[in-house]
Amino acid sequence: MTLYHGSNVVVQSPKVLTNGFYKDFGYGFYCTNMEKQAMRWALTKRKSHVVNIYEYTANEHLKICKFPQMTEDWLNFVVDCRKGIEHDFDIVEGPMADDTIWDYIEDFTRGNISREAFWALVKFKYPTHQIVFCTEQALLTLNYERNYQL
């Protein structure tokens, strides 16, 4: 599977990043199978805008969590990760909670909207995808191909 990573630098040797803000699926190296999404990520960076391209080869020995779509389990997982609660997966894959969806998650977490209201609000969002490599072993499944600048 071809994966993309939007950045401001060329990333030939990805690393598991364990600093900064908590993200949807916890700390790690984030990619997507959607080139346009990686381009959007790259364009949010200052100075350079680089899309790095990798070939991903699945490894059945890794502990992988997949969310094919936004579900109750996905919502609970994202809320936990955004709170800094760690998990023990090597790779996590699923939809992305963009800024708008994250606002809805925050409202739900604070009790400002119900679970039903959350699902009604996110129902018509455009499709997204992210896959995070959470361990060094998981990163071994990625082979750097090339990059291009926007």
C-alpha positions in Angstrom: 0.0 0.0 0.0 1.3 3.5 -0.8 1.2 5.9 2.1 1.9 9.7 2.2 3.2 12.0 4.9 2.9 15.7 4.7 5.7 17.7 6.3 8.0 20.7 5.8 11.1 18.3 5.5 12.1 15.2 3.6 11.6 12.2 6.0 13.6 9.3 4.6 13.9 7.7 8.1 10.7 8.2 10.0 10.8 8.3 13.8 8.1 7.7 16.5 7.5 11.1 17.8 6.6 11.2 21.5 6.3 14.9 22.1 3.9 17.7 21.4 0.1 17.6 21.6 -1.8 14.4 22.0 -3.2 13.2 18.7 -6.1 11.0 17.6 -4.3 7.7 17.9 -1.5 8.8 20.3 2.1 9.4 19.6 3.8 8.1 16.5 4.5 8.7 12.9 1.3 9.6 11.0 0.6 8.8 7.4 -2.4 8.6 5.1 -3.4 6.6 2.0 -5.0 9.8 0.6 -2.5 11.9 -1.3 -4.7 15.1 -1.2 -4.9 14.8 2.6 -1.1 14.6 2.9 -0.9 17.7 0.6 -3.2 19.5 3.1 -1.0 18.4 6.0 2.1 19.7 4.1 0.5 23.0 3.3 -0.1 23.7 7.0 3.7 23.7 7.6 5.8 26.8 7.5 8.5 27.4 4.8 8.7 24.1 2.8 5.8 21.9 1.9 6.9 18.3 1.3 4.9 15.2 0.6 6.9 12.0 1.4 5.8 8.8 -0.2 6.3 5.3 1.4 5.5 1.7 0.5 3.9 -0.1 3.5 4.1 -3.8 3.8 1.9 -5.4 6.4 3.4 -7.5 9.1 1.0 -10.0 10.7 3.1 -10.2 13.9 2.4 -6.6 14.8 -0.5 -5.6 17.1 -2.8 -3.5 14.8 -6.0 -1.7 15.6 -8.2 -0.7 12.6 -11.3 1.4 12.6 -12.9 1.2 9.1 -15.2 4.1 10.0 -16.2 6.4 12.8 -17.9 4.2 15.5 -18.5 4.3 19.2 -15.2 2.4 19.7 -13.4 4.9 17.5 -14.8 7.8 19.4 -13.9 6.3 22.8 -10.3 5.5 21.5 -9.7 9.0 20.1 -11.0 10.6 23.3 -8.7 8.5 25.4 -5.7 9.2 23.2 -6.4 12.9 23.2 -6.4 12.8 27.0 -3.0 11.2 26.9 -4.1 7.6 27.8 -1.6 5.3 26.2 -2.4 2.1 24.2 -0.2 -0.9 23.3 -0.8 -1.1 19.6 2.1 -1.0 17.1 -0.2 0.5 14.4 -3.5 2.2 14.5 -5.5 3.0 11.4 -8.8 4.8 10.8 -10.6 8.0 10.2 -9.1 11.3 11.3 -10.7 13.7 13.7 -10.0 17.0 11.9 -10.3 20.3 13.7 -14.0 20.5 13.2 -14.6 17.0 14.4 -12.2 17.6 17.3 -14.3 20.5 18.4 -17.3 18.2 18.5 -15.3 15.6 20.5 -14.4 18.3 23.0 -18.0 19.4 23.3 -19.0 15.8 23.8 -16.3 15.2 26.4 -17.3 18.3 28.3 -21.0 17.2 28.3 -22.0 20.2 26.1 -23.5 17.8 23.4 -24.9 14.3 23.6 -23.4 11.3 21.9 -26.4 11.4 19.5 -25.7 15.1 18.7 -22.0 14.2 18.1 -22.9 11.6 15.5 -25.4 13.9 13.8 -22.8 16.6 13.5 -20.1 14.4 12.0 -22.4 12.4 9.7 -21.7 14.4 6.6 -18.0 15.1 6.9 -15.7 14.2 4.0 -13.8 10.9 4.2 -10.4 11.0 5.9 -7.7 8.4 6.7 -4.7 8.1 9.0 -2.4 5.4 10.0 0.0 5.9 12.8 3.2 3.8 13.4 3.5 3.8 17.2 6.6 1.6 17.6 10.1 1.2 16.1 9.1 -2.3 15.0 6.1 -0.8 13.1 8.3 1.7 11.3 10.2 -1.3 9.8 7.1 -1.9 7.6 7.6 1.5 5.8 10.0 1.8 2.8 10.8 5.3 1.7 10.1 5.8 -2.0 10.4 9.5 -2.9 9.1 12.9 -2.2 7.9 16.0 -3.9 7.6 19.7 -3.0 4.4 21.7 -3.3 
